[in-house]
């Protein structure tokens, strides 16, 4: 059994990538044949989780800098803004100090829902396909 350490390298921002999101994403990648795929956001981040995060972020937006997200101008933060942060944080995710994705882009799908267009690195794809692998999520969020 191989252990992999997964980490979000997101700087000082509040991390919105919960372990359940990563587990769902790994499952989607495991079930997909190619390194390129499109995943609907609500397939990896349930609606209730997104609503909870929006409440947390908007309640704390101006109380602590980790909730400000310099790339999001609208107030309150919308679902699209949350999804933008999710995509950026996933883009910065690494596995054993190697990046997980060559591409991670927020897209609007034909259905009108939001999704992520993903291209996995060969290392991450191989790790996801390993059914005996154990993934350890290391959250290095600093509280100042």
N, C-alpha and C positions, 0 to 999 in steps of 0.2 A: 504494500500500500504506500503510495506516494503522497506526501503532504505538500500543498502549495500555499504560500502566503499571498493573500490579495490585499492591496492597500490602495486607498484613494489619496492621490497627491494634490489636494485641493487648496493648499494655503490656509488662510485663516477663516474661510467661509464655513458656515454650518453645513455639515455633510447630510445630504438628503438621500443618499444611497444606503438603504437599510439592507441587512443581510438577506432578507426575503427577496429583495429585488435582484441581488446578485445570484441567489439560488435559482430563481425563475429564469434569469438570463442564461445561466449555465445549462439549465434543462433545455431551453429552446435551441441553444447552439448544439448540444449533444444530439438532439433529434434532427438536426439539419445536416445535409450532406456536404455543403460547400462552405467556404470561409466567408462568403458574402450572404447577408440575409437582411430582411426587413422585419422588425418586430413592432407590433402595436404597443404603445406605452402602457395601456391598461392591461396588457397581457403580462407585464412584469411588475407594474405598480398599480395595484387595485385602486379603484375609485375612492374607497374609504381612506386608504393610506394617503392619497393625494390631497383629499379634503382635510385630513388631520394636519398634514405638513403645511398646507396653506394657512390654516388657523394659527399654527405655531409661528410660522414665519411672519405673518402680518401682525400678530400680537406683539412680537418682539422686535420688529423691524427697526425701530428707532431707540431701543433700549440698549442694544449691544451691536458692535460693528460686525460681528460674525453673521448677523442676519440681514445685512444691507445688500449684498450682492451688487457690486458696482456696475455690472452689465445689465441690470434690470432697473429701468427708470420708472415704470408705472407703480402707482401706489393706490390701492393695495396690489401686491403681487398676484398675477392671474395664473390660471392653470398652465397657460402657454409659457409664462415666465418660469414656473416651477419645472416644467419639462425641459426648458432651455438649460437650467442649472443642472438637472439630472444628466442630460447629455454631456455637458461640459465635464462634470465630475466623473462620469463613466469614461470619457475620453482620457482622463488623467489616471485611470486605474492601471495598476501594474501587478504582475504576478512574478514573485521571486525577483523583484527589481528589473523586470523586463516589461515593456508595455504590452497591454492586452489587445489593443485595437489599432489597426492602421487607419481606420475611418470610423467615426461615430458622429452621425449628423441627424439632427432633428428635422423631420419632414412632415408634410401634411399629405396623408394618403388619399386615394380616390374616394374613400368612404367619408372623408371630412375629419376623421380622427387623426391624432398625431401618432407618429411612429419614429423609430430609430433605424436609420440605414447604417448597417454595420459591416465592417470588414475586419475579421479577426486576424491577429498575427498567427503564424503557424504554431508557435509555442502554446498560445492560449487555446487554440482550436484542439490541439493534441491533448492538452490537459483536460478540456471539457469532455472529450471523447473517452477518456479513461474512467470507466465505471467504478473503479476501486479508489479513485483519487479522493482525498480529503482536502477541502478548501478552508483555510483559516483566514477570517476577515480581520485585519488589523486596522483599527480606527485610530489615527494619530491626531485627532482634533485637539488643538491646544486651547485651553481656556485662559485668557489673560484678564 
